[in-house]
Amino acid sequence: MIRILPSNQVGRLLARRQARLSEAEQIVRPILEAVRKQGDRALVEYGRKFDGLDRPTVRVPEAELQRASGELAPAFRKAVREASANIRAFARMQMPAARTLQPRPGLRLGQIVRPLDTVAAYIPAGRYPLPSTLMMTVVPAQVAGVKNICVACPRPVTEILGTAALLKVRHVFQMGGAQAIAAFAFGTRTVPRADRIVGPGNIYVAAAKKLLAGETGIDFVAGPTEILIIAAEGDPGYLAADLLAQAEHDVDASAVLLSTSKRLAAAVAREVERRLADLPTAAVARQAIARNSAIVHVASLEEAVEISNRFAPEHLSIPDRALLARIAHAGSVFVGPFSPEAAGDYASGPNHVLPTGGAARLRGGLSVADYVKVISVQELDRRALRALAPAITTLARAEGLEAHARSVEVRTHA
């Protein structure tokens, strides 16, 4: 049964086990180097060894994408349309806008927004196929206006290939692991070099992204998935269902409930055990519940929020909007009893590619902003430059940069 702990033990529970990235880095380094030197030959060799590749190239033919699309069930096609429409609408809301302002006469400032040329989305294919991640990574890129959108998946099932076709993605590659990240970072004859690589993956994908950050852009280095739920009251069935929905992802997943009610804590624990009995993914979920999850009794909702902000969870569930103003760190927040994490995972609209391992202190989830550049623009006339000249030249000379100062004075002393 899931543990019930006092709040004075929460530190030990929430002290995330550091992913063994250093070990993974040593494993992936030779893979990255092989792809850098050998390109497509290395990709095909790794694909045959690890991913069941049975074609002469890692590129998936467009005919295969269209064939997969035709094999999709009508209900699945409808779900993709509905989910992608909401994801698209949310991405449009996030899109940075071109703006201008004139803070003083003759000084015009602004920003222009331009998409990246090429982005790559990594779609895992381990325990579960994830067409939802394909939508979450591709649709914002389309909203941003990215011309070349590439997708990599080591073992793409019909739903992955068919969803790519529905979204009109043409560049799909059957490749996975560190070799896929290397291919997009360096580029090969078959695989274009990407300006940014996005999407989740296992520890080897994370290690490759970490090592190649700078060679290419990345979203973030992801670790095991996690949810933190705050509740003083509520339906034990709802809360138990949310804990298990997180736990079934992976044996390293973490699902934590913070509650002010001992009665609710006990009821949720019983409900978790009852629901595990007939859960098809119980073999995974039970390990995650036993190893990394707990129900924690807290003295107040204020203490729960303090713990949550310290943890900076990937997913945070709160009972109502009253707590929202006090939330400082979270990847995505789910408000109220009818906002389960699964809604965000699939169809409500906000992105499900989210920061883990405390990275929510630094940034939110994947967004359309990850696919664009915001470029500043400035235009000064002679009058504006003369007005600013004393500040510019004083600061330039304080820094010892005389040519900077003279580049202004040659214009203003004429």
N, C-alpha and C positions, 0 to 999 in steps of 0.2 A: 504494500500500500504506500501511496505517496507520503513523504514525511511531513509532519506538522512541527514547525520550529518556532521558538520565541525570537523576537526581533534582535536580541543581542547575539544571535548566531548567524545573522544574515550576511555579515561580512565574509565569513568563510564560504557561504553558499554562493555569493555573487562574485567572489574572486575567480574570474574566468581562468580556466586552464589555458596557458599560453599554447597556441597552436605550434606544433613543432616545425615552424617554418625553416629554421636553420638546417634541420635534417633534410627537409624537402628541397631546399635550395641546392644542397650538395648533389641530390639525385637529378635535379632538372638541368643543372649547368651544362653537362655534356650534351643533353638533348637540344638545348638552345644553340649551342655551338655547332652541332651537326646540321641543324636547319639553316643556320647562317651560312655555313660553308657549302652544303650540298643541295639546299633548296628543295625542289620537288622530289628528288630521289629519296631524300630522308623522310619527307612527308608520306610518301607511298609506303616505304618500308615500315614506318611506325604504324601507319594505318592498317596494314596487313597484320602486323603483330598484335595490335591492341584493339582495333575497332572493327575487325571483320571486313575490311575494304576488299572488294572483289572487282574493282574497275581499274583501269590503268592510270587514272588521275583522281585527285581528291574532289574535283569539281563535280557537283551533281548536275546532270543534264536537265535542261528546262523541260524536256519531254517527261522526265521522271517526276518533276514537280507537278506538272499538269495532270499526269496520271493519278498521282496521290490525291490531288484536289478532287478529282472525279469520284474517288473512293470514299470521301468523307460522308458521314451520315448527315442527313438534313438538320438534325438537332444540333450537331456539332458546328456545322456551318453557321447556323443562326446564332449560336453562343459566341462564336468568333466575331461575327458582325456586331453584336450588341456590346460585347466587351471592348472591342477595338474602337467603337464609336465613343464610349465613355473615356477611354484612355486618350483618344485624340482630342476630345473636348477639354480635358484637364490639361493636356500639354499645351494647347492653344492659350489657355488662361495663364500658363507659366511663361510664355514666350516673352523674352525681353523686347522692349520697344525702342525704335529709333527716336531720339529726342534731341531737342536743341533748346538752349537758353541764352539770354544776353544779360549777364550780370552787371555790365556797365556799357556805356556807349562805345561802339567800335569793337567790342569783344564778344565774339560769337563762339559758344562752346556746344558740343553735342556728342552724340554717340551713334554709330551705325552698327548694325547687327548682320553678321555674315555666317553662313553655315560652314562647318568643316567639310572638306572635300570627300573624305572616305572614312567611314566608321565600321567597326566590326563588332558583332554581337556574338558572345559565346553562350551557347545553349547546352546545359549539361544533359547527359543521357545515362545517368547511373541507375539508381533504384527506380526512378519514375521519369517518364518523358514529360517535358515542360513546354507545351505550346504556349502557355500563358506567358512564360518568360520571353518567348519570341515576340509576342505582341508588345510586351512592356519595353523591350529594347529597340524594336523596329519602328513602332508608331511615333514615338517622340522624334526620332531621327527624320521621319518623313515630314512631320510638322515643321521641324527646323529647316527643311529644305536641303538636306544632305543628298548629293547626287549619287554617290556610290555607297550603298548599304550592303554589307556582307554579313553572312551568317555562317557560323561553324558549329557543328554538332557531331560528336563521335559516332553515334549510332542513331541516326534520325529515323524515327518511325513515321508511318503514314500521316499521323496528325501533325508532326513537325513539318514535313515536306508540304503537305496540303495547306497548312496555315501560311507557310511562306508564299505559296502560289496565290492564295486569297489576298495576301497583302502586296502582291506584285513584286516580291523580292526575287531577283534573278540570280544573285551571286550567293549560292549556297555550297558549302564545302563539307564533305564528310571527313572531319578530323577533330581530334580532341586533345586534352591534356596540355602539357607544356609546349608540345610541338605546334599546336594550333596558335597559341599565343605568340610563339617565335615567328611563325609564318606571317602573321599580321604585323608584327613589329619590324621585321626585316624586309618582307615582300619576297615573292618568288616569281617565276615565269607564269605560274597559274594563279597565285594568290596575291592580290594587290596589297601594298603596304597601307596600313590604316593610321589615320591621325589619332584615333582613340579606340581603345578596346573596352567594351562594357560587358556586364553580365557576370553571374555567379559561377562558381566552380569548386572543385575539391582542393585539397591542400596543395597539390602540385600546380594547379592552375593559379592559385593564389601566390605561390612562390615565384612562378614565372612572371606574373604581372608585377610583383614587387621588384624583381631583378631587372625587368625591362622598362620600368617606369622611367621616363626621360628619353629612352629610345623611341617610345611612343607614349601617348597619353593613356591613362587608365581612369576608371571610375573610383574604385577603392579596393583594398585588399580585404576580402571578406573571410570571416570565420564562421563557426557554427551558428545556426539560426536561433533566435530567442524571442520569448514574449514575457512581458510582465503585466499582470492584471491587478488593478486596485479595486476592491469592493468592500463596502461595509454591510451590504445586504444584496439580495438578488436570488435568482433561480440557480440552485446548485447544478442542475442539469446543463444550463447554458455555460456556466463557468467550467465545469468538468469537460464539456465538449470542446471548449476553446483550448484548454490545456492539452488535450489529446490531439487536437488538430495541429498544434505546434510539435508535439512530441513525435508524431509519426513521420516527420520529415527525415530524421536521422538519429542515430543512437547518441550523437553528441549534442542534439538539440536541448534547449533549456526552456522550461515552462514554470513560471513562478507566480503564485497568487499571494498578494498582500491583503490581509483582511483584519478588520477590527473586531470581528465576531468569531469567537471560538466555536459557537454552534454552527455557523456557516462553514467554517474550516472543516469541521468533522463531517458535515453533510457532503461537502464537495469531495473529500477524500473517499467516502463510501461510493459516491457516484462515479468517480474515476475508476475505481476497482470494478464496479458493476459493468461499466461500458467497455472496459478492456476485455471482458469475457467473450464478446462476439465481434471485436474489431478485427477486420482482416489484416490490418497492419500492426497488430498487437506485439509481434515479435520485436519490432523496432521501437514502438512507442513505450513498451514496458521498460526497456533498457534506458531510454531517455528519462522516463519518470523516476526510475530508481537511482540513476547516477547523478543527474544534473538538475532535478526539479524538486519543488517543495511548496508547501503552503506555510506562509509566515504570519504569525499573529503579531499585529502592531497595535500600539496604544491609541493611535489616532490617524485620520486621513492625512494630517500634516506630516506625521512621521513617514507615512507611506510615500508621499510625494518627495520627501527629502531622500529617501532610499532610492526612489526611481531616478531622480536627477543625478544621484551619485553613480548609478548603474548605467545610465544613458542607454536604455534598451532599444533594440531594433524595432520591435512592435510594443506599443503601450496601449492597454485598454483601461479606460476610466469610466466611472459610472454615469457621469453627466458633465455638461460644459462648465460647471462651477469650478472644477479643478484646472481647467485648461490654461487659465492665466498664470498658474504657478508652475506649469511644466516648462522646464528650460531645455532639456535634452531628450530627444527621442527621434527615431527614424521616421515613424509614422504613428499617429494617434488615432485610436478608434473610440468613439464616444457613444456611450449608452448601450443598453442590452441588445439592441437589434443591429449592432455594427460589429459583427464578428470579423476576425482577421481574414477569414476565407473570402469575405466580400472584396477586400483589398487585394488579396492574392490573385483574384480572377477578373472581376468585372466592374467594380465601382468606379475606377478611373485613376486614382493616384498610383504611382509606380510601386511595384513590389520588390524592386531591386534596391535594397536598403543597407545602410551601414550597420555593421555588427562589431562586437568586441570593444565597445565604448567609442567607436568612431562617430557616433551620433552627437558627441560633444563638439565635433568639428564641422559637420555638414549633415544635410538631410539626404533623402533618397535620390536615385537617378531622376533627372528631369530634362526637359527640353534644353535647359541652359548648358547641359553637358555636351551638346552637339553644335553649339554656336560659339562664335567669338564676338565679344562686344568691344568695338574699336572706337577709341576716343578721337574726336575731331576738334581742332581749334583754329580759329581764324581771327586775326587782329588787324585793324587798320592802323595807320600811322599815329592817330590820336591815342588809341588804346595802348599801343606800344610805348609811346612817350609817357603816358600816365604810370605804366608799370615799370618803366626803366629804372628808377631809383631802387625799388625793391629787388629787381633782378640783378642789377650790377652789384649792389651791396652784398647780397647773398653769394653771388659768384665769387667775388673777391674774398669773402670770408672763408670760402672753400679753396682758395688758391687757384681758381680757374679763370685766369685773366682773359683768355680768348673768348670765353663765354660772355664776359662783360663787354668786350669790344665788339662782339657780333651784334649786340644791341645798340651800342653807342654809334657804330658806323651808320646806322639807320636813323637814329634820333637826333644826331648832331648835324645832320645835313641841312 
